[in-house]
Amino acid sequence: MTDAKPVILAVDDELEVLRAVQRDLRSRYASEYRILGAGGGAEAIETIKKLATNGTPLALILSRSEER
């Protein structure tokens, strides 16, 4: 296990929305959490797998995606 900050993962398939969400999360939570983004479900799953492999805690996933 690592001493890294826990991660908040934002997921959105609209890049502008994703960037805005990440910006807002960083402005409020950057001192306590690492804020990451994914452009869809597949990318989010890969990110989660990498975090798990590295022993990085995942605190929260925020998702809004139009994928079908």
N, C-alpha and C positions, 0 to 999 in steps of 0.2 A: 504494500500500500504506500501511496505517496502522500506528502504533506501539502499537495496542491490544493488550491481553492476548489470548492465544489463548483460544478458547471450548471448554468442555466442555458438550455438549448432552445432557441427559437426556430420554428420551422414554418416557412411560407413559400409558396411557389411564385409569388410576385416579389421580384427583387427589391423594388422601391419600398414595399410594405415591410419586408424583412429587415432592410437597413434601418428604417424608422423605428421598428420595434427594438432592434439591437441597440440603437442609439439611446432610446429612452431607458432601456434596462441598464445600460452602462452608466448613465447619468445618476441612477438611483442606487444600483447594487454593485458597482465595480469594486468597491473596497472589500466586499465580502464574497463575491462570486466572480467566476470567469464566465463571460457571456460569449456564446458561440451561436452561429447560425447555419442553417441547412436549407437548401432551395427545394426540398421535397422529401417525401418519405424515404426513398432509397438512400439519399445522402444522409438523412438523419440516422438511419439504421447503421450505416457505415461509421458515422461519428460515434454513435453509442458503443459499437463494438470496439473501436479504438480506445475510447475512454475506459471501458471495462478491462481491456488488455493491459492498459497502463495503471490500473488501480485508481483512476481518478473518479471521485464521487460525482454522481449526477443528481442534482437537487431537484430539477424541475424541467419539464418539456412543455413548451408553449407551441401549439400547432394550429395552423389554419391553412388548409391546402385544398385545392380544387381537383386533385388527382382522383382518377376513377379507376 
